[in-house]
Amino acid sequence: MNKTCDVIIAGGGPGGICAAVAAARNGMSVLMIERYGFAGGMATSGLVNPFMYYRSKTDSKHYLPGSVFMELVKSLSKNGAIEKDGHVFDDEIMKILLDKLLLDAGVEILYHSMVTGAICKDGLISRINVACKEGAQSFEAKIFIDATGDGDLAEFAGFKTEKGRKEDGACQPMTLCFRLGGVKADDWKALDMELNEVFKDGKAKGEISDPRENVLIFRTLRPDVVHFNTTRVIARDGTNSKQLGEAEIIARKQVWELFNAFRKKSPLCRDSFIMKMASQIGVRETRRVMGDYVLTADDVVKAKAFDDGIARSSYPIDIHNPSGTGTVLKDVEGAYYEIPYRCIVPKGSRNLLMACRAISSTHEAHSSLRVMPVVASVGEAAGIAAAEAIKGKIGVAEVDGINLKMKLFRE
Ligand SMILES: Cc1cc2nc3c(=O)[nH]c(=O)nc-3n(C[C@H](O)[C@H](O)[C@H](O)COP(=O)(O)OP(=O)(O)OC[C@H]3O[C@@H](n4cnc5c(N)ncnc54)[C@H](O)[C@@H]3O)c2cc1C
């Protein structure tokens, strides 16, 4: 199978899905290549939930994400798969709805296939290599979109990337999300307090090795099922198979320790059971692909707007300590900040765009823009930009970011 199409999207997470749908709806033939057998990225494979806040901080009726994300929220709502305020969702139903969203838009989906390399000369990718079940394949397209979360395709093509914080390159820790069923969760505050006491005690006695400062739990759509965003694995690189595998093993051990402590010492969890662990450990941060503009912490906190601002967010800087305990939070001091188009075009790129968390930003700014509604908006912009570049027979850097902003935010 050696395939040619207008746009190839590598990765089917929140960014890749929205890029694929937007490009297809703008008349492009689109192929989305995803390593797992379903779309959704961290939302499904990583069991990440809920969608973080996606409204203006000064006007709660003003939704910030692009239209494809909002359409997904509506579709989840119509199918009873998201709570009323649009945050906690059902990740299994989401898989089904995402297939439909993509196929209805005319996107060709290639699951169970992993992008492993690229041929790139003078900023132009001519083909990519893909490991399919049937063996190594090669694909051509006019525009490529990297939605791998990790910037795999940009790295394979030789574009400039950075990783982690400035002083030592350390990235935010990984977390294996899991859910306990059979929990008495009617009194949420009591449950939260009880679990945190057990956690503290278990840490003091050396029974819990998790370096996190506390237990972080979220409600689910089921009253007795509790979502845990609580394990923490530091000093492992999410772009290295060996280290990623080690992280999975460390995290599963943490789940086991936590579960045993909770069922033994928390009366509210006495009858609980491990309902689900994510198919893969959640990776918060890896590469960032450098573009002509690098989004900074100051841009985020000062709620900066840009002429070519193609995505908006009011989510704070949120850095889980790469070295162990603690989390740094810094609020956006305004309604929202914007992400310029220049952040999604790798420096020197002629036909590669970014549609994932790996966009041009600092470690601090990345900690804010990485959340799902924001990445989805970045993806939608990338999909439209890809179509503009193809229709105008221009390179991706020549796409008019100001025009793109007007198209995305008709206000
Ligand atoms: C533990 C954790 C908790 C989080 N909590 C929240 C939260 O509560 N709310 C929130 O909104 N956000 C949260 N986030 C952030 C958010 O989930 C991610 O940053 C977001 O999903 C990034 O989207 P993406 O499209 O860039 O990447 P991903 O969601 O990682 O999607 C990338 C997709 O590309 C595929 N892929 C990767 N490499 C290749 C390849 N080489 N070839 C083919 N396919 C490939 C992957 O399988 C995946 O489907 C959390 C993240 C983590 C890790």
The ligand as a Gaussian input file, in Angstrom:
#p B3LYP/6-31G(d) Opt

LIG

0 1
 C       -1.937000      12.176000      33.052000
 C       -2.480000      13.298000      32.254000
 C       -3.549000      14.010000      32.742000
 C       -4.096000      15.040000      31.983000
 N       -5.215000      15.661000      32.446000
 C       -5.918000      16.439000      31.605000
 C       -7.231000      16.841000      31.951000
 O       -7.734000      16.524000      33.032000
 N       -7.908000      17.597000      31.056000
 C       -7.385000      17.972000      29.848000
 O       -8.085000      18.652000      29.091000
 N       -6.143000      17.588000      29.499000
 C       -5.406000      16.816000      30.325000
 N       -4.164000      16.357000      29.958000
 C       -3.539000      16.817000      28.711000
 C       -4.041000      16.154000      27.459000
 O       -4.598000      14.887000      27.682000
 C       -2.950000      15.978000      26.379000
 O       -1.963000      16.955000      26.465000
 C       -3.633000      16.007000      25.017000
 O       -4.364000      14.815000      24.858000
 C       -2.644000      16.190000      23.898000
 O       -3.289000      15.976000      22.683000
 P       -2.416000      15.591000      21.402000
 O       -3.353000      15.422000      20.271000
 O       -1.302000      16.551000      21.307000
 O       -1.705000      14.208000      21.808000
 P       -2.312000      12.822000      22.267000
 O       -3.577000      12.966000      22.984000
 O       -1.173000      12.132000      22.956000
 O       -2.602000      12.114000      20.884000
 C       -1.559000      11.713000      20.028000
 C       -2.026000      10.533000      19.191000
 O       -1.004000      10.183000      18.261000
 C       -0.760000       8.783000      18.286000
 N        0.651000       8.603000      17.942000
 C        1.721000       8.978000      18.662000
 N        2.852000       8.738000      17.994000
 C        2.481000       8.182000      16.806000
 C        3.200000       7.725000      15.664000
 N        4.531000       7.808000      15.613000
 N        2.491000       7.220000      14.641000
 C        1.125000       7.146000      14.687000
 N        0.394000       7.564000      15.745000
 C        1.078000       8.085000      16.781000
 C       -1.100000       8.365000      19.704000
 O       -1.447000       7.003000      19.786000
 C       -2.275000       9.292000      20.027000
 O       -3.512000       8.723000      19.662000
 C       -3.543000      15.361000      30.716000
 C       -2.459000      14.660000      30.231000
 C       -1.926000      13.628000      30.981000
 C       -0.790000      12.856000      30.430000

